[in-house]
Amino acid sequence: MVCVMKLLLTSDLHQWIPKWDGLVATVAVVRPRFVLVAGDLLPKEGGVRAQAAFFSAMRRHLGAMARIGPITVLTYLGNDDAHILESQLDRLEADGLCINLNGRIHREAGLVFCGMNRVRDYPFGYKHWCAPDGEYVACPEQYCGQGLTLDQEGNWVQLDDLVAYLTSKPSIADELDRLATRLGAGEMARSVWMVHQPPAELGMDICAHGQQVGSPTLTTFIARHQPLLGCSGHVHESPYQPGGRWYARAGNTVWVQPGQIDRPLHFVTLDVTGDPRITGINHSVFGAADE
């Protein structure tokens, strides 16, 4: 008999308490073994103080899911989340409420979870989580001069040279390859990748104005390595755009991007068999995948 585990995948919940409430309620019904929340956890408004205060609400919601258990929640901060608050997410992990998968690998129940939250540069001001993506370094349109970062007190700091700032960092390819080299023989075929930046060319990266902003580097990585499963977020509206998709198969890999707009909570559930294979793919809004 092949053992089957259910996974629930979502992203971009931000400060939307009804979405967090919906996640807890859904977990109570679906009873997934793993929940993946692929970044952008904290409020977009109110600055660092509002984001820091939101961790108490996260603790309540993660605690409620833990009491439903057994369940493992894997998550990380996204591009809108202040990097100086990552220690608060680590405290939630220390209390057994989640796994901070930022740049890390977590092995459990025969699966290998790999997390990478860097994104391509964009016009928006906060740049900490941005990284070069192949030949693409800086977005040609910028809303805040050369961009912004945060000091340890939560004050905005203007960047003097965005290209220099970005090229001083490991690229998206560097981050993906660093994780891949840590996998042992046969583990890639059992790996689940949580990458906030969506891949290019799979219909998961289409903005409201039609521009496609996915990462070709990630698409190439998927084609070369063929992980079992991946999930992204970041481009909330993409599944609703002409040509948009919330899931795709790329060879042996299943990749999902649930989107996240308005109500209700957008999420994907699916089953992982012991083989392993991905079956039973279903979206909370769009219904069952055409497998």
PyMOL commands that set and color helices and strands:
alter all, ss='L'
color gray80, all
select helices_A, chain A and resi 17-30+47-68+83-94+162-167+172-180+188-190+216-225+238-240
alter helices_A, ss='H'
color red, helices_A
select strands_A, chain A and resi 4-10+34-37+72-75+99-100+105-108+111-116+148-150+156-158+191-195+229-231+247-250+253-256+268-273+278-283+287-288
alter strands_A, ss='S'
color yellow, strands_A
deselect
rebuild
show_as cartoon
